[in-house]
Amino acid sequence: QVQLVESGGGLVQTGGSLRLSCVVSGGRIRDYAMGWFRQAPGKEREVLVDIKRSGYTTDSDSVKGRFTISRDNAKNTVFLQMNSLKPEDTAVYYCALRNDYSANYHIWGRGTQVTVSS
């Protein structure tokens, strides 16, 4: 059974950086596409970045130029490097997994809280 566990969240000041990690067990990340999402209180879940098996990445306009997704196949871990953080980035951040040929993410982690103070 594939499981995802996020870590690395916390409290950071405006302009600061954080790196989130998503460790995958029960499967190899090289076999899947991976994505990072977030959900702020009272808002819908938002897709941030995605990385395909090929390594091709896409990112949303809200984080373009600030957030970067990467993967370490040897560690079976996906990372989200977040720079120039803003208070509006405050949310619970989730990683998720999908088959490369599908648009549907079908396995999710429990999330990690990121709080950006002004």
LUMTI-564904 format. One line per field, with one value per residue: residue number from 1; residue in three letters; y, z, x of N, C-alpha, C, O, CB in turn. Coordinates in nm, 2 decimals, padded with zeros to 4 digits. Glycine has a CB too. Example, Ala and Ser with C-alpha at 12.3 -4.5 7.8 and 13.67 -1.06 7.14 Angstrom:
nr (1,2)
rest (ALA,SER)
nc2 (-00.57,-00.22)
nc3 (00.78,00.71)
nc1 (01.32,01.28)
cac2 (-00.45,-00.11)
cac3 (00.78,00.71)
cac1 (01.23,01.37)
cc2 (-00.33,00.00)
cc3 (00.78,00.79)
cc1 (01.32,01.29)
oc2 (-00.33,00.11)
oc3 (00.85,00.80)
oc1 (01.42,01.34)
cbc2 (-00.45,-00.06)
cbc3 (00.90,00.57)
cbc1 (01.13,01.41)
This chain:
nr (1,2,3,4,5,6,7,8,9,10,11,12,13,14,15,16,17,18,19,20,21,22,23,24,25,26,27,28,29,30,31,32,33,34,35,36,37,38,39,40,41,42,43,44,45,46,47,48,49,50,51,52,53,54,55,56,57,58,59,60,61,62,63,64,65,66,67,68,69,70,71,72,73,74,75,76,77,78,79,80,81,82,83,84,85,86,87,88,89,90,91,92,93,94,95,96,97,98,99,100,101,102,103,104,105,106,107,108,109,110,111,112,113,114,115,116,117,118)
rest (GLN,VAL,GLN,LEU,VAL,GLU,SER,GLY,GLY,GLY,LEU,VAL,GLN,THR,GLY,GLY,SER,LEU,ARG,LEU,SER,CYS,VAL,VAL,SER,GLY,GLY,ARG,ILE,ARG,ASP,TYR,ALA,MET,GLY,TRP,PHE,ARG,GLN,ALA,PRO,GLY,LYS,GLU,ARG,GLU,VAL,LEU,VAL,ASP,ILE,LYS,ARG,SER,GLY,TYR,THR,THR,ASP,SER,ASP,SER,VAL,LYS,GLY,ARG,PHE,THR,ILE,SER,ARG,ASP,ASN,ALA,LYS,ASN,THR,VAL,PHE,LEU,GLN,MET,ASN,SER,LEU,LYS,PRO,GLU,ASP,THR,ALA,VAL,TYR,TYR,CYS,ALA,LEU,ARG,ASN,ASP,TYR,SER,ALA,ASN,TYR,HIS,ILE,TRP,GLY,ARG,GLY,THR,GLN,VAL,THR,VAL,SER,SER)
nc2 (-00.12,00.21,00.49,00.84,01.08,01.39,01.65,01.92,02.16,02.47,02.77,03.07,03.38,03.66,03.66,03.47,03.12,02.78,02.43,02.17,01.82,01.51,01.19,00.88,00.56,00.21,00.21,00.32,00.64,00.70,00.58,00.73,01.03,01.33,01.57,01.89,02.05,02.29,02.40,02.66,02.80,02.80,02.81,02.66,02.36,02.40,02.34,02.34,02.27,02.03,01.73,01.52,01.17,01.19,01.40,01.65,01.96,02.15,02.46,02.66,02.99,03.14,03.07,03.07,03.10,03.12,02.89,02.55,02.23,01.92,01.60,01.31,01.02,00.81,00.84,00.82,01.04,01.35,01.70,02.03,02.33,02.64,02.98,03.33,03.37,03.46,03.61,03.52,03.27,03.10,02.79,02.45,02.21,01.97,01.66,01.46,01.18,01.05,00.84,00.86,00.88,00.97,01.23,01.24,01.26,01.01,00.92,01.05,01.25,01.34,01.60,01.91,02.19,02.52,02.83,03.17,03.46,03.81)
nc3 (00.00,-00.10,00.07,00.17,00.34,00.46,00.56,00.73,00.74,00.92,01.11,00.96,00.88,00.67,00.35,00.40,00.37,00.31,00.31,00.20,00.25,00.11,00.18,00.03,00.07,00.00,-00.27,-00.58,-00.65,-00.90,-01.07,-01.09,-01.13,-00.94,-00.71,-00.55,-00.33,-00.17,00.10,00.23,00.52,00.48,00.20,-00.13,-00.22,-00.37,-00.66,-00.68,-00.79,-01.02,-01.10,-01.36,-01.45,-01.63,-01.54,-01.61,-01.52,-01.40,-01.30,-01.09,-01.15,-00.91,-00.76,-00.93,-01.00,-00.74,-00.60,-00.61,-00.74,-00.68,-00.72,-00.55,-00.65,-00.54,-00.27,-00.26,-00.24,-00.26,-00.30,-00.20,-00.26,-00.11,-00.16,-00.08,00.08,00.15,00.36,00.25,00.17,00.37,00.48,00.48,00.35,00.10,-00.03,-00.33,-00.54,-00.86,-01.14,-01.44,-01.67,-01.61,-01.49,-01.24,-00.90,-00.68,-00.44,-00.12,00.11,00.46,00.51,00.59,00.81,00.71,00.81,00.76,00.89,00.92)
nc1 (00.08,00.06,00.19,00.20,00.40,00.42,00.65,00.83,00.69,00.60,00.65,00.72,00.88,00.76,00.89,01.07,01.20,01.11,01.15,00.96,00.91,00.82,00.78,00.77,00.63,00.60,00.59,00.74,00.86,00.95,00.78,00.55,00.36,00.39,00.25,00.21,-00.01,-00.22,-00.43,-00.61,-00.78,-01.12,-01.10,-01.08,-00.91,-00.59,-00.40,-00.05,00.22,00.36,00.51,00.61,00.68,00.88,01.02,00.94,00.81,00.53,00.38,00.17,00.03,00.02,00.24,00.46,00.79,00.86,00.82,00.94,00.94,01.09,01.25,01.39,01.48,01.63,01.60,01.33,01.17,00.99,01.02,00.94,01.05,01.02,01.03,01.06,00.83,00.49,00.23,-00.02,00.04,00.00,-00.12,-00.24,-00.03,-00.02,00.11,00.06,-00.01,-00.02,-00.10,00.09,-00.05,-00.29,-00.51,-00.60,-00.53,-00.47,-00.37,-00.30,-00.12,-00.12,-00.08,00.10,00.14,00.19,00.28,00.29,00.41,00.34)
cac2 (00.00,00.33,00.60,00.96,01.15,01.53,01.71,02.04,02.28,02.54,02.91,03.15,03.52,03.70,03.67,03.35,03.00,02.65,02.31,02.06,01.69,01.41,01.06,00.78,00.42,00.11,00.23,00.40,00.77,00.71,00.52,00.81,01.18,01.38,01.71,01.96,02.12,02.36,02.45,02.76,02.79,02.86,02.81,02.54,02.31,02.46,02.27,02.43,02.23,01.89,01.67,01.39,01.07,01.24,01.52,01.77,02.02,02.26,02.53,02.76,03.13,03.19,03.03,03.07,03.18,03.12,02.75,02.46,02.09,01.83,01.46,01.23,00.88,00.72,00.86,00.81,01.16,01.47,01.82,02.16,02.45,02.76,03.10,03.46,03.34,03.57,03.56,03.44,03.13,03.02,02.69,02.31,02.17,01.83,01.60,01.36,01.09,01.00,00.77,00.96,00.89,01.02,01.36,01.23,01.22,00.91,00.89,01.18,01.26,01.41,01.75,01.98,02.33,02.63,02.96,03.28,03.58,03.94)
cac3 (00.00,-00.11,00.16,00.16,00.46,00.44,00.67,00.69,00.77,01.04,01.11,00.90,00.85,00.53,00.28,00.43,00.29,00.38,00.21,00.24,00.20,00.10,00.17,-00.02,00.10,-00.06,-00.41,-00.62,-00.70,-01.04,-01.14,-01.08,-01.13,-00.80,-00.71,-00.42,-00.32,-00.04,00.13,00.34,00.58,00.40,00.06,-00.19,-00.24,-00.49,-00.71,-00.69,-00.88,-01.05,-01.17,-01.42,-01.45,-01.71,-01.47,-01.66,-01.42,-01.42,-01.17,-01.10,-01.15,-00.78,-00.70,-01.03,-00.97,-00.60,-00.55,-00.70,-00.70,-00.72,-00.67,-00.53,-00.67,-00.45,-00.14,-00.28,-00.17,-00.34,-00.23,-00.24,-00.21,-00.11,-00.13,-00.08,00.13,00.19,00.45,00.18,00.15,00.49,00.45,00.50,00.23,00.08,-00.16,-00.38,-00.64,-00.97,-01.26,-01.53,-01.78,-01.55,-01.43,-01.10,-00.79,-00.61,-00.31,-00.06,00.24,00.56,00.51,00.69,00.82,00.69,00.86,00.73,00.97,00.85)
cac1 (00.00,00.15,00.16,00.28,00.41,00.48,00.71,00.90,00.62,00.63,00.62,00.83,00.84,00.74,01.02,01.15,01.20,01.09,01.15,00.88,00.95,00.71,00.84,00.67,00.65,00.51,00.59,00.86,00.81,00.98,00.67,00.43,00.37,00.37,00.21,00.19,-00.13,-00.24,-00.57,-00.62,-00.91,-01.23,-01.07,-01.07,-00.77,-00.53,-00.28,00.06,00.32,00.34,00.63,00.58,00.78,01.00,01.09,00.88,00.73,00.44,00.35,00.06,00.07,00.03,00.37,00.56,00.91,00.89,00.81,01.00,00.92,01.20,01.24,01.51,01.43,01.70,01.54,01.19,01.12,00.96,01.05,00.88,01.12,00.93,01.10,00.98,00.70,00.40,00.12,-00.12,00.09,-00.04,-00.22,-00.20,00.03,-00.03,00.16,-00.02,00.05,-00.11,-00.04,00.13,-00.15,-00.42,-00.51,-00.65,-00.44,-00.55,-00.32,-00.27,-00.06,-00.21,-00.05,00.18,00.10,00.28,00.23,00.38,00.38,00.36)
cc2 (00.12,00.44,00.72,01.03,01.28,01.57,01.84,02.17,02.35,02.69,02.98,03.29,03.55,03.72,03.55,03.23,02.88,02.55,02.20,01.93,01.60,01.27,00.96,00.64,00.33,00.13,00.32,00.53,00.78,00.65,00.61,00.96,01.22,01.53,01.76,02.05,02.20,02.39,02.54,02.75,02.87,02.87,02.67,02.49,02.36,02.38,02.38,02.39,02.08,01.85,01.54,01.30,01.12,01.35,01.65,01.83,02.13,02.33,02.63,02.90,03.19,03.17,03.03,03.16,03.17,02.98,02.66,02.32,02.01,01.69,01.40,01.08,00.79,00.73,00.84,00.93,01.28,01.59,01.94,02.27,02.57,02.88,03.22,03.44,03.46,03.52,03.48,03.30,03.04,02.92,02.55,02.27,02.02,01.78,01.49,01.29,01.06,00.92,00.88,00.99,00.94,01.15,01.36,01.18,01.13,00.87,01.02,01.16,01.33,01.56,01.79,02.13,02.42,02.76,03.07,03.41,03.70,04.02)
cc3 (00.00,00.00,00.14,00.29,00.44,00.57,00.63,00.71,00.90,01.02,01.06,00.88,00.70,00.47,00.30,00.34,00.38,00.27,00.27,00.18,00.20,00.07,00.13,00.02,00.03,-00.21,-00.45,-00.69,-00.85,-01.13,-01.15,-01.11,-00.98,-00.81,-00.56,-00.43,-00.18,-00.03,00.25,00.40,00.50,00.25,00.00,-00.20,-00.37,-00.53,-00.73,-00.80,-00.90,-01.12,-01.23,-01.41,-01.52,-01.64,-01.51,-01.55,-01.47,-01.29,-01.20,-01.10,-01.01,-00.71,-00.80,-00.99,-00.82,-00.54,-00.66,-00.65,-00.76,-00.66,-00.65,-00.54,-00.57,-00.31,-00.14,-00.21,-00.28,-00.25,-00.29,-00.18,-00.22,-00.07,-00.14,-00.03,00.17,00.28,00.38,00.14,00.27,00.45,00.50,00.36,00.22,-00.04,-00.20,-00.50,-00.74,-01.07,-01.37,-01.64,-01.73,-01.49,-01.28,-01.01,-00.70,-00.47,-00.25,00.07,00.33,00.57,00.62,00.69,00.80,00.73,00.83,00.80,00.90,00.94)
cc1 (00.09,00.10,00.26,00.28,00.48,00.55,00.78,00.82,00.65,00.59,00.74,00.78,00.83,00.88,01.11,01.13,01.17,01.11,01.07,00.93,00.82,00.78,00.73,00.72,00.56,00.50,00.71,00.81,00.84,00.87,00.55,00.47,00.33,00.33,00.21,00.07,-00.13,-00.39,-00.56,-00.76,-01.01,-01.21,-01.07,-00.92,-00.72,-00.41,-00.17,00.16,00.30,00.47,00.59,00.70,00.91,01.08,01.03,00.79,00.64,00.41,00.24,00.11,00.09,00.17,00.49,00.68,00.95,00.90,00.87,00.98,01.04,01.18,01.38,01.46,01.50,01.64,01.39,01.11,01.10,00.97,00.97,00.96,01.04,01.02,01.01,00.84,00.62,00.29,00.01,-00.08,00.05,-00.15,-00.16,-00.15,00.03,00.05,00.06,00.04,-00.06,-00.03,-00.02,00.03,-00.28,-00.41,-00.55,-00.54,-00.52,-00.49,-00.26,-00.20,-00.16,-00.19,00.04,00.15,00.21,00.21,00.33,00.33,00.42,00.45)
oc2 (00.14,00.46,00.70,01.04,01.28,01.53,01.87,02.28,02.30,02.73,02.96,03.32,03.48,03.78,03.53,03.24,02.88,02.57,02.15,01.93,01.61,01.24,00.95,00.61,00.38,00.06,00.38,00.52,00.85,00.67,00.58,01.00,01.16,01.60,01.68,02.11,02.17,02.41,02.50,02.71,02.98,02.93,02.58,02.58,02.37,02.34,02.49,02.47,02.01,01.93,01.45,01.33,01.09,01.38,01.76,01.76,02.19,02.26,02.68,02.93,03.28,03.24,03.00,03.27,03.22,02.95,02.67,02.29,02.04,01.67,01.42,01.03,00.69,00.63,00.85,00.91,01.29,01.59,01.94,02.29,02.61,02.88,03.22,03.48,03.56,03.40,03.39,03.23,02.92,02.96,02.54,02.28,01.95,01.86,01.44,01.34,01.04,00.93,00.97,01.10,00.96,01.19,01.46,01.08,01.17,00.80,01.10,01.06,01.38,01.63,01.73,02.19,02.41,02.79,03.06,03.46,03.71,04.14)
oc3 (00.09,00.01,00.10,00.36,00.39,00.68,00.51,00.70,00.98,00.93,01.10,00.86,00.62,00.53,00.24,00.24,00.50,00.15,00.38,00.07,00.28,-00.04,00.19,00.00,00.00,-00.28,-00.36,-00.78,-00.92,-01.25,-01.22,-01.11,-00.92,-00.90,-00.47,-00.53,-00.10,-00.12,00.36,00.33,00.46,00.18,00.08,-00.20,-00.47,-00.44,-00.78,-00.89,-00.82,-01.19,-01.16,-01.36,-01.49,-01.69,-01.46,-01.49,-01.57,-01.19,-01.31,-01.05,-01.00,-00.62,-00.77,-00.96,-00.79,-00.46,-00.78,-00.54,-00.87,-00.57,-00.73,-00.44,-00.53,-00.24,-00.04,-00.14,-00.37,-00.14,-00.40,-00.06,-00.33,00.04,-00.19,-00.10,00.22,00.29,00.44,00.09,00.26,00.40,00.54,00.26,00.31,-00.14,-00.12,-00.56,-00.70,-01.08,-01.38,-01.70,-01.81,-01.44,-01.21,-01.02,-00.65,-00.40,-00.32,00.14,00.29,00.63,00.72,00.58,00.85,00.68,00.88,00.78,00.82,00.90)
oc1 (00.18,-00.02,00.37,00.18,00.60,00.51,00.79,00.88,00.73,00.52,00.86,00.66,00.88,00.97,01.21,01.06,01.20,01.08,01.10,00.98,00.73,00.83,00.63,00.83,00.44,00.43,00.77,00.72,00.78,00.87,00.45,00.58,00.25,00.37,00.19,00.05,-00.05,-00.47,-00.52,-00.85,-00.99,-01.29,-01.05,-00.83,-00.79,-00.32,-00.19,00.19,00.24,00.53,00.55,00.81,01.02,01.19,01.07,00.71,00.67,00.41,00.22,00.22,00.18,00.21,00.60,00.66,01.06,00.98,00.85,01.01,01.09,01.10,01.47,01.41,01.44,01.64,01.32,01.01,01.18,00.93,00.94,00.95,01.00,01.07,00.90,00.75,00.68,00.27,-00.05,-00.16,00.07,-00.25,-00.05,-00.22,00.06,00.06,-00.01,00.14,-00.18,00.09,-00.09,00.02,-00.38,-00.30,-00.55,-00.48,-00.62,-00.56,-00.19,-00.23,-00.26,-00.27,00.06,00.13,00.32,00.10,00.44,00.22,00.52,00.49)
cbc2 (00.00,00.39,00.54,01.05,01.07,01.63,01.62,02.03,02.25,02.53,02.96,03.08,03.62,03.83,03.79,03.31,02.99,02.64,02.27,02.08,01.62,01.44,01.02,00.79,00.40,00.13,00.30,00.32,00.89,00.63,00.39,00.80,01.25,01.36,01.73,02.04,02.03,02.48,02.33,02.90,02.85,03.00,02.89,02.54,02.16,02.61,02.20,02.44,02.26,01.87,01.66,01.42,00.94,01.29,01.51,01.75,02.08,02.21,02.59,02.74,03.22,03.14,02.90,03.11,03.32,03.19,02.71,02.49,02.03,01.89,01.38,01.26,00.84,00.76,00.99,00.67,01.21,01.46,01.85,02.17,02.46,02.74,03.12,03.52,03.24,03.62,03.69,03.52,03.12,03.11,02.68,02.22,02.22,01.79,01.55,01.42,00.97,01.12,00.66,00.92,00.76,00.92,01.46,01.13,01.35,00.79,00.78,01.26,01.33,01.34,01.82,01.95,02.35,02.63,02.96,03.31,03.57,04.01)
cbc3 (00.12,-00.25,00.31,00.05,00.57,00.40,00.74,00.56,00.77,01.07,01.26,00.77,00.91,00.52,00.31,00.57,00.21,00.44,00.19,00.21,00.29,-00.02,00.30,-00.18,00.25,-00.01,-00.47,-00.72,-00.63,-01.06,-01.08,-00.94,-01.23,-00.72,-00.77,-00.38,-00.33,-00.03,00.16,00.29,00.73,00.45,00.03,-00.33,-00.23,-00.45,-00.84,-00.56,-00.82,-01.14,-01.08,-01.57,-01.51,-01.84,-01.50,-01.79,-01.31,-01.49,-01.11,-00.99,-01.22,-00.69,-00.64,-01.16,-01.02,-00.52,-00.51,-00.73,-00.76,-00.68,-00.76,-00.40,-00.81,-00.45,-00.08,-00.21,-00.06,-00.41,-00.22,-00.21,-00.28,-00.02,-00.23,-00.23,00.25,00.06,00.52,00.06,00.12,00.60,00.29,00.56,00.21,00.06,-00.14,-00.42,-00.57,-01.04,-01.31,-01.60,-01.85,-01.44,-01.50,-01.10,-00.71,-00.69,-00.31,-00.05,00.24,00.70,00.52,00.66,00.96,00.54,01.01,00.57,01.11,00.82)
cbc1 (-00.10,00.14,00.18,00.22,00.48,00.38,00.82,00.95,00.47,00.78,00.59,00.87,00.95,00.66,01.09,01.13,01.33,00.95,01.30,00.73,01.06,00.61,00.91,00.66,00.65,00.37,00.46,00.95,00.87,01.11,00.63,00.37,00.28,00.49,00.08,00.32,-00.26,-00.16,-00.66,-00.59,-00.90,-01.25,-00.94,-01.13,-00.77,-00.49,-00.31,00.14,00.46,00.22,00.75,00.55,00.73,00.94,01.23,00.80,00.83,00.31,00.47,-00.05,-00.04,-00.08,00.36,00.50,00.90,00.78,00.67,01.15,00.79,01.34,01.15,01.58,01.45,01.85,01.57,01.14,01.21,00.82,01.20,00.73,01.26,00.81,01.22,00.98,00.71,00.33,00.06,-00.16,00.24,-00.08,-00.24,-00.31,00.17,-00.18,00.30,-00.16,00.11,-00.18,-00.13,00.26,-00.17,-00.47,-00.60,-00.77,-00.38,-00.57,-00.20,-00.40,00.07,-00.19,-00.18,00.33,00.04,00.33,00.19,00.39,00.44,00.23)
